[in-house]
């Protein structure tokens, strides 16, 4: 119990830290890849946004000959808005990526502690947290054991006196 309490694991902490470790460990690659995707979608010439716009304009011109094409124009306008929003979201994501070697080191040390705990107890981290709570309750019960023994002893003495009186 002392070891588990010293480490103070939280439910799902190993998974959360593992995901953060992946992001921090690959921050430069993530940023570069996201910026490439954003450019292909929106900001560079010939982007998906531009091509969808040109396709929509072409169909809009053709819709005067066949009104059924208008629904495709609307669909492409929606796709264009989605591409634009995805591009904005990717830009925000790229701006929030940070490379933090100190944080990465801290995460790796914490994960190593958690992995040792998991191996030692041979159970997933979430079960270790539940196990810790059970151990606390059990320990509290043991701490009160002396008080309960005293109560039982007092009842025994009272019963013995009552028996002697009756006898």
DOGU-378344 format. One record per atom (N, C-alpha, C, CB): residue number from 0; residue in one letter; x, y, z. Coordinates in Angstrom, 3 decimals. Atoms other than C-alpha are relative to their C-alpha. Glycine has a CB too. Example, Ala and Ser with C-alpha at 12.3 -4.5 7.8 and 13.67 -1.06 7.14 Angstrom:
BEGIN
k,r,c1,c2,c3
0,A,0.890,-1.190,0.000
0,A,12.300,-4.500,7.800
0,A,0.900,1.200,0.000
0,A,-0.992,0.027,1.246
1,S,-0.820,-1.190,-0.060
1,S,13.670,-1.060,7.140
1,S,-0.770,1.090,0.730
1,S,0.414,0.462,-1.415
***
This chain:
BEGIN
k,r,c1,c2,c3
0,X,0.838,-1.196,0.000
0,X,0.000,0.000,0.000
0,X,0.873,1.246,0.000
0,X,-0.948,0.006,1.217
1,X,-0.878,-1.171,-0.041
1,X,2.811,2.424,0.856
1,X,0.629,0.270,-1.364
1,X,1.096,-0.194,1.052
2,X,-0.619,-0.176,1.321
2,X,4.478,1.819,-2.506
2,X,-1.001,0.581,-0.996
2,X,0.548,-1.343,-0.523
3,X,1.028,-0.492,0.926
3,X,1.252,2.350,-4.442
3,X,-0.354,1.442,0.342
3,X,-1.269,-0.895,0.052
4,X,0.336,-1.372,-0.393
4,X,0.429,5.477,-2.419
4,X,1.132,0.975,-0.312
4,X,-0.331,0.054,1.488
5,X,-1.138,-0.876,0.321
5,X,3.936,6.864,-2.949
5,X,-0.038,0.398,-1.480
5,X,1.346,-0.706,0.334
6,X,0.051,-0.269,1.442
6,X,3.502,6.577,-6.734
6,X,-1.295,0.719,-0.377
6,X,0.127,-1.314,-0.798
7,X,1.305,-0.620,0.231
7,X,-0.157,7.699,-6.577
7,X,-0.486,-0.120,-1.445
7,X,0.059,1.452,0.384
8,X,0.503,0.135,1.378
8,X,-1.354,6.231,-9.889
8,X,-1.450,0.453,-0.112
8,X,0.125,-1.452,-0.476
9,X,1.370,-0.411,0.294
9,X,-4.518,7.609,-11.447
9,X,-0.571,-0.941,-1.045
9,X,-0.058,1.478,-0.489
10,X,0.594,0.869,1.013
10,X,-6.978,5.555,-13.484
10,X,0.280,0.535,-1.410
10,X,-1.518,-0.130,0.231
11,X,-0.261,-0.374,1.386
11,X,-5.949,5.600,-17.151
11,X,1.229,0.865,-0.208
11,X,-1.168,0.706,-0.539
12,X,-1.158,-0.892,0.099
12,X,-2.814,7.615,-16.412
12,X,1.052,-0.538,-0.961
12,X,0.620,0.210,1.372
13,X,-1.014,0.574,0.883
13,X,-0.526,5.200,-18.242
13,X,-0.359,0.202,-1.471
13,X,0.173,-1.490,0.295
14,X,0.438,-0.207,1.385
14,X,-2.594,5.463,-21.431
14,X,0.095,1.471,-0.393
14,X,-1.439,-0.500,-0.188
15,X,-0.060,-1.436,0.277
15,X,-2.857,9.240,-21.197
15,X,1.445,0.458,-0.192
15,X,-0.661,0.793,1.141
16,X,-1.408,-0.390,0.117
16,X,0.876,9.652,-20.621
16,X,0.640,-0.615,-1.233
16,X,0.775,-0.413,1.251
17,X,-0.532,0.630,1.204
17,X,1.650,7.190,-23.409
17,X,-0.367,0.790,-1.251
17,X,-0.513,-1.430,-0.117
18,X,0.427,-0.811,1.144
18,X,-0.374,9.270,-25.855
18,X,0.761,1.319,-0.048
18,X,-1.511,0.267,0.065
19,X,-0.748,-1.262,-0.040
19,X,1.320,12.475,-24.699
19,X,1.460,-0.224,-0.374
19,X,-0.095,0.641,1.396
20,X,-1.380,0.353,0.355
20,X,4.710,10.773,-24.998
20,X,0.137,-0.126,-1.525
20,X,0.421,-1.332,0.697
21,X,-0.027,0.135,1.459
21,X,3.901,9.884,-28.619
21,X,-0.022,1.370,-0.679
21,X,-1.191,-0.846,-0.481
22,X,0.102,-1.339,0.600
22,X,2.879,13.465,-29.423
22,X,1.294,0.778,0.173
22,X,-1.166,0.783,0.622
23,X,-1.221,-0.769,-0.254
23,X,5.922,15.033,-27.773
23,X,1.204,-0.603,-0.718
23,X,0.274,0.074,1.500
24,X,-1.127,0.664,0.638
24,X,8.320,12.455,-29.170
24,X,0.028,0.184,-1.506
24,X,-0.028,-1.455,0.320
25,X,0.094,-0.168,1.449
25,X,7.096,13.090,-32.696
25,X,-0.541,1.378,-0.377
25,X,-0.888,-1.085,-0.597
26,X,0.561,-1.340,0.189
26,X,6.243,16.792,-32.410
26,X,0.399,0.614,-1.339
26,X,0.444,0.911,1.129
27,X,-0.449,-0.616,1.260
27,X,8.356,17.918,-35.366
27,X,-0.658,-0.666,-1.196
27,X,1.529,-0.087,-0.130
28,X,0.625,0.733,1.106
28,X,7.002,15.197,-37.654
28,X,-1.491,0.316,-0.081
28,X,0.213,-1.519,0.168
29,X,1.421,-0.344,-0.019
29,X,3.433,15.930,-36.555
29,X,-0.249,1.381,-0.596
29,X,-0.539,-0.055,1.427
30,X,0.199,-1.360,0.498
30,X,3.777,19.649,-37.214
30,X,0.222,0.075,-1.507
30,X,0.940,0.972,0.717
31,X,-0.288,-0.036,1.434
31,X,5.366,19.136,-40.630
31,X,-1.107,-0.677,-0.799
31,X,1.345,-0.674,-0.292
32,X,1.047,0.729,0.713
32,X,2.773,16.575,-41.686
32,X,-1.325,0.731,-0.016
32,X,-0.189,-1.352,0.613
33,X,1.252,-0.748,-0.078
33,X,-0.156,18.664,-40.500
33,X,0.051,1.227,-0.902
33,X,-0.291,0.418,1.449
34,X,-0.130,-1.180,0.874
34,X,1.162,21.727,-42.320
34,X,-0.093,-0.402,-1.478
34,X,1.344,0.728,0.271
35,X,0.118,0.498,1.382
35,X,1.516,19.681,-45.527
35,X,-1.459,-0.284,-0.322
35,X,0.856,-1.283,-0.206
36,X,1.418,0.318,0.231
36,X,-2.046,18.388,-45.169
36,X,-0.824,1.273,-0.149
36,X,-0.557,-0.855,1.154
37,X,0.738,-1.268,0.086
37,X,-3.343,21.913,-44.560
37,X,0.241,0.680,-1.334
37,X,0.401,0.938,1.143
38,X,-0.319,-0.626,1.286
38,X,-1.555,23.212,-47.653
38,X,-0.717,-0.721,-1.134
38,X,1.523,-0.004,-0.245
39,X,0.687,0.762,1.047
39,X,-2.959,20.419,-49.810
39,X,-1.503,0.250,0.012
39,X,0.276,-1.491,0.167
40,X,1.436,-0.245,-0.108
40,X,-6.430,21.111,-48.503
40,X,-0.390,1.424,-0.375
40,X,-0.463,-0.293,1.400
41,X,0.504,-1.360,0.091
41,X,-6.502,24.891,-48.585
41,X,0.981,1.052,-0.496
41,X,-0.479,0.402,1.303
42,X,-0.793,-1.208,0.186
42,X,-3.553,27.225,-48.712
42,X,0.860,0.040,-1.263
42,X,0.869,0.174,1.164
43,X,-0.856,-0.083,1.184
43,X,-1.516,26.232,-51.759
43,X,-0.843,0.024,-1.275
43,X,0.987,-1.184,-0.037
44,X,0.693,-0.013,1.290
44,X,-2.442,26.762,-55.410
44,X,-0.317,-1.432,-0.411
44,X,0.856,0.709,-1.092
45,X,0.417,1.332,0.422
45,X,-4.373,23.810,-56.770
45,X,-0.451,-0.864,1.157
45,X,1.118,-0.681,-0.725
46,X,0.431,0.743,-1.188
46,X,-5.574,22.831,-53.293
46,X,-1.369,-0.639,-0.234
46,X,-0.047,0.930,1.233
47,X,1.312,0.646,0.076
47,X,-8.627,20.671,-52.698
47,X,-1.111,1.051,0.043
47,X,-0.175,-1.018,1.157
48,X,0.981,-1.079,-0.094
48,X,-10.534,23.820,-51.748
48,X,-0.198,0.658,-1.366
48,X,0.445,1.050,1.044
49,X,0.083,-0.633,1.325
49,X,-9.711,25.424,-55.117
49,X,-0.652,-0.929,-1.013
49,X,1.398,0.407,-0.490
50,X,0.536,0.956,0.973
50,X,-10.505,22.283,-57.107
50,X,-1.497,-0.231,0.206
50,X,0.750,-1.331,0.097
51,X,1.431,0.172,-0.274
51,X,-13.836,21.764,-55.372
51,X,-0.756,1.240,-0.456
51,X,-0.252,-0.267,1.514
52,X,0.628,-1.241,0.450
52,X,-14.642,25.428,-56.052
52,X,-0.155,0.040,-1.515
52,X,0.812,1.199,0.467
53,X,0.088,0.016,1.469
53,X,-13.836,25.035,-59.742
53,X,-1.037,-1.019,-0.479
53,X,1.377,-0.321,-0.617
54,X,0.988,1.011,0.374
54,X,-15.906,21.842,-59.951
54,X,-1.408,0.524,0.251
54,X,0.234,-1.310,0.782
55,X,1.309,-0.574,-0.312
55,X,-18.814,23.627,-58.260
55,X,-0.406,1.060,-1.008
55,X,0.006,0.595,1.394
56,X,0.299,-1.048,0.979
56,X,-18.575,26.579,-60.649
56,X,-0.377,-0.613,-1.352
56,X,1.210,0.947,-0.163
57,X,0.308,0.675,1.273
57,X,-18.550,24.241,-63.644
57,X,-1.405,-0.604,0.038
57,X,1.048,-1.107,-0.299
58,X,1.335,0.597,-0.097
58,X,-21.619,22.370,-62.409
58,X,-1.092,1.063,0.092
58,X,-0.076,-0.925,1.212
59,X,0.979,-1.099,-0.093
59,X,-23.364,25.630,-61.576
59,X,-0.316,0.545,-1.392
59,X,0.534,1.140,0.915
60,X,0.221,-0.471,1.376
60,X,-22.880,26.771,-65.166
60,X,-0.835,-1.005,-0.787
60,X,1.347,0.242,-0.715
61,X,0.746,1.046,0.715
61,X,-24.232,23.434,-66.408
61,X,-1.420,-0.174,0.521
61,X,0.735,-1.320,0.102
62,X,1.318,0.177,-0.612
62,X,-27.214,23.532,-64.051
62,X,-1.088,0.763,-0.741
62,X,0.036,0.445,1.447
63,X,1.037,-0.703,0.767
63,X,-28.972,26.007,-66.317
63,X,-0.551,-0.885,-1.113
63,X,0.559,1.304,-0.595
64,X,0.467,0.966,0.991
64,X,-29.204,23.130,-68.832
64,X,-0.713,-1.185,0.645
64,X,1.166,-0.495,-0.831
65,X,0.629,1.114,-0.709
65,X,-30.145,20.514,-66.238
65,X,-0.056,0.345,1.489
65,X,0.782,-1.343,-0.240
66,X,0.149,-0.424,-1.393
66,X,-31.507,21.690,-62.865
66,X,0.358,-1.082,1.035
66,X,-1.412,0.445,0.226
67,X,-0.383,1.063,-0.941
67,X,-30.722,18.287,-61.296
67,X,1.429,0.187,0.528
67,X,-0.125,-1.370,-0.676
68,X,-1.391,-0.205,-0.402
68,X,-27.094,19.371,-61.123
68,X,0.133,0.962,1.184
68,X,0.803,0.525,-1.178
69,X,-0.062,-0.965,-1.106
69,X,-27.961,22.072,-58.550
69,X,0.260,-0.679,1.342
69,X,-1.297,0.795,0.073
70,X,-0.234,0.688,-1.286
70,X,-28.016,19.508,-55.743
70,X,1.474,-0.354,0.175
70,X,-0.859,-1.280,0.093
71,X,-1.438,0.284,-0.086
71,X,-24.416,18.597,-56.608
71,X,0.795,1.264,0.302
71,X,0.500,-0.633,-1.305
72,X,-0.639,-1.286,-0.290
72,X,-23.463,22.263,-56.544
72,X,-0.088,0.279,1.498
72,X,-0.666,1.152,-0.814
73,X,0.193,-0.198,-1.436
73,X,-24.907,22.521,-53.028
73,X,0.894,-0.945,0.800
73,X,-1.475,-0.214,0.381
74,X,-0.839,0.988,-0.680
74,X,-23.101,19.360,-52.003
74,X,1.469,0.425,-0.028
74,X,-0.165,-1.386,-0.651
75,X,-1.391,-0.447,0.109
75,X,-19.782,20.735,-53.293
75,X,0.258,1.249,0.843
75,X,0.351,0.279,-1.464
76,X,-0.153,-1.173,-0.872
76,X,-20.377,24.035,-51.472
76,X,0.177,-0.441,1.453
76,X,-1.226,0.943,-0.130
77,X,-0.142,0.540,-1.360
77,X,-20.825,22.049,-48.254
77,X,1.375,-0.632,0.196
77,X,-1.101,-1.039,0.285
78,X,-1.317,0.622,-0.089
78,X,-17.677,20.043,-48.976
78,X,1.088,1.066,0.091
78,X,0.248,-0.917,-1.210
79,X,-0.983,-1.091,-0.018
79,X,-15.794,23.272,-49.587
79,X,0.080,0.644,1.383
79,X,-0.357,1.062,-1.057
80,X,0.018,-0.549,-1.365
80,X,-16.903,24.652,-46.211
80,X,0.680,-0.971,0.974
80,X,-1.462,0.285,0.456
81,X,-0.627,1.009,-0.866
81,X,-15.848,21.381,-44.548
81,X,1.521,0.004,-0.162
81,X,-0.559,-1.402,-0.317
82,X,-1.444,-0.042,0.254
82,X,-12.429,21.536,-46.196
82,X,0.610,1.234,0.644
82,X,0.291,-0.010,-1.517
83,X,-0.498,-1.238,-0.590
83,X,-12.008,25.133,-45.087
83,X,0.066,-0.121,1.532
83,X,-0.902,1.192,-0.410
84,X,0.000,0.164,-1.455
84,X,-12.978,24.266,-41.491
84,X,1.079,-0.989,0.426
84,X,-1.381,-0.473,0.493
85,X,-1.065,0.961,-0.311
85,X,-10.656,21.247,-41.485
85,X,1.360,0.676,-0.087
85,X,-0.058,-1.212,-0.958
86,X,-1.253,-0.721,0.159
86,X,-7.870,23.498,-42.718
86,X,0.264,0.913,1.197
86,X,-0.019,0.814,-1.293
87,X,-0.151,-0.872,-1.174
87,X,-8.477,25.993,-39.909
87,X,0.351,-0.821,1.249
87,X,-1.300,0.810,0.243
88,X,-0.264,0.853,-1.165
88,X,-8.539,23.186,-37.338
88,X,1.433,-0.535,-0.046
88,X,-1.010,-1.175,0.055
89,X,-1.367,0.491,0.125
89,X,-5.266,21.776,-38.685
89,X,1.018,1.103,0.291
89,X,0.230,-0.568,-1.399
90,X,-0.892,-1.125,-0.292
90,X,-3.657,25.223,-38.521
90,X,0.090,0.216,1.505
90,X,-0.493,1.290,-0.702
91,X,-0.010,-0.152,-1.461
91,X,-4.712,25.556,-34.872
91,X,0.793,-1.133,0.653
91,X,-1.446,0.028,0.554
92,X,-0.715,1.150,-0.544
92,X,-3.405,22.056,-34.157
92,X,1.510,0.189,-0.156
92,X,-0.455,-1.298,-0.698
93,X,-1.430,-0.185,0.263
93,X,-0.032,22.823,-35.766
93,X,0.594,1.086,0.894
93,X,0.229,0.354,-1.476
94,X,-0.485,-1.089,-0.858
94,X,0.276,26.040,-33.756
94,X,0.113,-0.428,1.462
94,X,-0.928,1.206,-0.110
95,X,-0.006,0.442,-1.397
95,X,-0.392,24.180,-30.484
95,X,1.055,-1.064,0.278
95,X,-1.362,-0.534,0.375
96,X,-1.018,1.035,-0.200
96,X,2.241,21.490,-31.057
96,X,1.253,0.657,0.535
96,X,0.299,-0.772,-1.321
97,X,-1.238,-0.532,-0.536
97,X,5.238,22.099,-28.902
97,X,0.947,-1.143,0.317
97,X,-0.264,0.853,1.250
98,X,-1.040,0.960,-0.321
98,X,8.465,20.236,-28.495
98,X,0.554,0.378,1.363
98,X,1.126,-0.026,-1.095
99,X,-0.417,-0.293,-1.366
99,X,9.279,20.012,-24.794
99,X,0.800,-1.181,0.540
99,X,-1.228,0.298,0.908
100,X,-0.823,1.127,-0.447
100,X,12.216,17.701,-24.025
100,X,-0.078,-0.256,1.510
100,X,1.435,0.244,-0.388
101,X,0.085,0.182,-1.452
101,X,11.926,18.305,-20.265
101,X,-1.293,-0.727,0.367
101,X,0.076,1.366,0.729
102,X,1.292,0.660,-0.259
102,X,8.242,17.320,-20.255
102,X,0.052,-1.446,-0.479
102,X,-1.165,0.760,-0.702
103,X,-0.122,1.358,0.528
103,X,9.026,14.290,-22.411
103,X,0.788,-0.878,0.973
103,X,0.683,0.015,-1.388
104,X,-0.811,0.737,-0.972
104,X,11.689,13.203,-19.910
104,X,-0.819,-0.322,1.256
104,X,1.260,0.812,0.376
105,X,0.846,0.200,-1.173
105,X,9.266,13.650,-17.007
105,X,-1.028,-1.103,-0.260
105,X,-0.709,1.314,0.384
106,X,0.999,1.005,0.363
106,X,6.635,11.578,-18.796
106,X,0.638,-1.386,-0.062
106,X,-0.657,0.349,-1.354
107,X,-0.665,1.296,0.129
107,X,9.102,8.805,-19.593
107,X,0.365,-0.564,1.371
107,X,1.258,0.128,-0.871
108,X,-0.311,0.456,-1.360
108,X,10.220,8.639,-15.939
108,X,-1.257,-0.483,0.712
108,X,0.663,1.128,0.808
109,X,1.269,0.382,-0.643
109,X,6.609,8.522,-14.718
109,X,-0.516,-1.314,-0.585
109,X,-1.065,1.118,-0.176
110,X,0.444,1.244,0.631
110,X,5.721,5.828,-17.254
110,X,0.831,-1.186,0.472
110,X,0.077,0.118,-1.521
111,X,-0.860,1.082,-0.487
111,X,8.705,3.762,-16.108
111,X,-0.428,-0.426,1.404
111,X,1.486,0.441,0.003
112,X,0.480,0.332,-1.348
112,X,7.482,3.960,-12.483
112,X,-1.303,-0.783,-0.064
112,X,-0.196,1.276,0.833
113,X,1.295,0.673,0.126
113,X,3.966,2.980,-13.523
113,X,0.169,-1.414,-0.555
113,X,-0.941,0.814,-0.906
114,X,-0.232,1.334,0.581
114,X,5.266,0.077,-15.636
114,X,0.585,-0.953,1.040
114,X,0.946,0.096,-1.219
115,X,-0.544,0.850,-1.067
115,X,7.296,-1.249,-12.677
115,X,-1.114,-0.454,0.938
115,X,1.093,0.753,0.795
116,X,1.127,0.315,-0.867
116,X,4.166,-1.093,-10.537
116,X,-0.913,-1.039,-0.653
116,X,-0.790,1.272,0.333
117,X,0.859,0.923,0.742
117,X,2.121,-2.881,-13.213
117,X,0.633,-1.389,-0.033
117,X,-0.249,0.516,-1.439
118,X,-0.685,1.308,0.041
118,X,4.749,-5.640,-13.562
118,X,0.016,-0.657,1.377
118,X,1.446,0.164,-0.516
119,X,-0.103,0.548,-1.348
119,X,5.150,-6.058,-9.812
119,X,-1.324,-0.600,0.461
119,X,0.450,1.080,0.977
120,X,1.316,0.456,-0.461
120,X,1.426,-6.406,-9.145
120,X,-0.718,-0.859,-1.032
120,X,-0.864,1.189,0.352
121,X,0.535,0.851,1.064
121,X,0.731,-8.196,-12.440
121,X,-1.483,0.281,-0.265
121,X,0.192,-1.472,0.360
122,X,1.370,-0.403,0.327
122,X,-2.436,-6.240,-13.134
122,X,0.023,1.371,-0.664
122,X,-0.896,0.022,1.273
123,X,0.067,-1.322,0.649
123,X,-3.509,-3.250,-15.235
123,X,-0.064,1.124,1.041
123,X,-1.230,0.078,-0.937
124,X,-0.072,-1.139,-0.911
124,X,-3.107,0.194,-13.695
124,X,-1.350,0.302,0.648
124,X,0.500,1.227,-0.742
125,X,1.320,-0.284,-0.567
125,X,-6.847,0.717,-13.246
125,X,-0.329,-0.973,1.129
125,X,-1.080,-0.073,-1.091
126,X,0.232,0.986,-1.058
126,X,-7.003,-2.505,-11.199
126,X,0.891,0.275,1.209
126,X,0.251,-1.422,-0.528
127,X,-0.890,-0.357,-1.112
127,X,-4.035,-1.363,-9.112
127,X,-0.631,1.110,0.835
127,X,1.394,0.444,-0.527
128,X,0.663,-1.101,-0.717
128,X,-5.957,1.806,-8.225
128,X,-1.130,-0.565,0.867
128,X,-0.557,1.069,-1.004
129,X,1.080,0.622,-0.764
129,X,-8.955,-0.301,-7.141
129,X,0.588,-0.815,1.154
129,X,-0.877,-0.900,-0.916
130,X,-0.681,0.803,-1.021
130,X,-6.605,-2.645,-5.249
130,X,0.497,0.897,1.139
130,X,1.186,-0.784,-0.625
131,X,-0.466,-0.956,-1.015
131,X,-5.092,0.363,-3.434
131,X,-1.152,0.410,0.914
131,X,0.621,1.250,-0.670
132,X,1.151,-0.416,-0.798
132,X,-8.554,1.461,-2.315
132,X,-0.463,-1.122,0.927
132,X,-1.150,0.436,-0.914
133,X,0.361,1.139,-0.847
133,X,-9.351,-2.042,-1.032
133,X,0.989,-0.154,1.154
133,X,-0.051,-1.295,-0.833
134,X,-1.023,0.110,-1.042
134,X,-6.052,-2.151,0.859
134,X,-0.182,1.077,1.067
134,X,1.401,0.102,-0.616
135,X,0.233,-1.076,-0.967
135,X,-6.832,1.206,2.494
135,X,-1.134,-0.370,0.957
135,X,-0.328,1.321,-0.729
136,X,1.151,0.384,-0.819
136,X,-10.218,-0.060,3.693
136,X,0.397,-1.124,0.952
136,X,-1.192,-0.438,-0.893
137,X,-0.447,1.119,-0.835
137,X,-8.643,-3.281,4.957
137,X,0.916,0.491,1.123
137,X,0.731,-1.053,-0.859
138,X,-0.923,-0.528,-1.008
138,X,-5.902,-1.362,6.763
138,X,-0.751,0.797,1.065
138,X,1.070,0.882,-0.663
139,X,0.810,-0.740,-0.969
139,X,-8.442,0.950,8.386
139,X,-0.727,-0.960,0.924
139,X,-1.006,0.913,-0.714
140,X,0.672,1.019,-0.812
140,X,-10.336,-2.122,9.565
140,X,0.950,-0.636,0.991
140,X,-0.609,-1.072,-0.886
141,X,-0.993,0.585,-0.901
141,X,-7.166,-3.574,11.039
141,X,0.399,0.990,1.080
141,X,1.237,-0.453,-0.781
142,X,-0.358,-1.026,-0.975
142,X,-6.379,-0.313,12.775
142,X,-1.014,0.072,1.125
142,X,0.121,1.354,-0.675
143,X,1.061,-0.040,-0.989
143,X,-9.685,-0.503,14.605
143,X,-0.167,-1.354,0.689
143,X,-1.310,0.425,-0.653
144,X,0.097,1.350,-0.538
144,X,-9.151,-4.177,15.442
144,X,0.209,-0.011,1.511
144,X,1.018,-0.913,-0.677
145,X,-0.260,-0.045,-1.439
145,X,-7.723,-3.380,18.890
145,X,-1.210,0.528,0.757
145,X,1.224,0.869,0.297
146,X,1.210,-0.543,-0.633
146,X,-10.779,-1.313,19.725
146,X,-1.110,-1.032,0.043
146,X,-0.481,1.245,-0.742
147,X,1.035,1.030,0.037
147,X,-13.092,-4.116,18.650
147,X,0.325,-1.131,0.967
147,X,-0.159,-0.550,-1.423
148,X,-0.399,1.039,-0.954
148,X,-11.075,-6.658,20.659
148,X,-0.318,0.448,1.424
148,X,1.509,-0.326,-0.139
149,X,0.314,-0.545,-1.325
149,X,-11.428,-4.406,23.714
149,X,-1.487,-0.062,0.296
149,X,0.485,1.435,0.108
150,X,1.451,0.056,-0.176
150,X,-15.197,-4.187,23.188
150,X,-0.467,-1.426,0.271
150,X,-0.708,0.557,-1.238
151,X,0.379,1.403,-0.176
151,X,-15.531,-7.956,22.845
151,X,0.458,-0.500,1.378
151,X,0.612,-0.878,-1.129
152,X,-0.523,0.403,-1.309
152,X,-13.349,-8.479,25.939
152,X,-0.879,0.571,1.113
152,X,1.469,0.472,0.174
153,X,0.867,-0.613,-1.013
153,X,-15.527,-6.047,27.902
153,X,-1.334,-0.728,0.063
153,X,-0.224,1.497,-0.304
154,X,1.265,0.747,0.011
154,X,-18.693,-7.877,26.808
154,X,0.176,-1.369,0.661
154,X,-0.517,-0.170,-1.448
155,X,-0.280,1.308,-0.603
155,X,-17.082,-11.175,27.810
155,X,0.053,0.123,1.524
155,X,1.335,-0.580,-0.541
156,X,-0.083,-0.206,-1.445
156,X,-16.245,-9.798,31.244
156,X,-1.374,0.288,0.602
156,X,0.960,1.148,0.315
157,X,1.360,-0.298,-0.480
157,X,-19.769,-8.393,31.619
157,X,-0.846,-1.270,0.057
157,X,-0.682,1.049,-0.912
158,X,0.761,1.256,0.036
158,X,-21.247,-11.742,30.630
158,X,0.471,-0.931,1.113
158,X,0.149,-0.694,-1.380
159,X,-0.555,0.832,-1.059
159,X,-18.917,-13.546,33.061
159,X,-0.506,0.464,1.371
159,X,1.541,0.033,-0.044
160,X,0.511,-0.545,-1.253
160,X,-19.980,-11.231,35.915
160,X,-1.473,-0.333,0.170
160,X,0.210,1.514,0.052
161,X,1.431,0.319,-0.051
161,X,-23.615,-11.721,35.016
161,X,-0.204,-1.478,0.316
161,X,-0.688,0.359,-1.337
162,X,0.085,1.428,-0.253
162,X,-23.068,-15.490,35.025
162,X,0.318,-0.303,1.459
162,X,0.949,-0.767,-0.925
163,X,-0.375,0.202,-1.410
163,X,-21.346,-15.340,38.434
163,X,-1.118,0.474,0.905
163,X,1.314,0.747,0.340
164,X,1.099,-0.519,-0.807
164,X,-24.189,-13.225,39.793
164,X,-1.164,-0.980,-0.027
164,X,-0.448,1.388,-0.507
165,X,1.114,0.950,0.132
165,X,-26.770,-15.654,38.477
165,X,0.312,-1.298,0.739
165,X,-0.293,-0.293,-1.490
166,X,-0.378,1.256,-0.652
166,X,-24.793,-18.601,39.818
166,X,-0.094,0.197,1.494
166,X,1.435,-0.455,-0.413
***
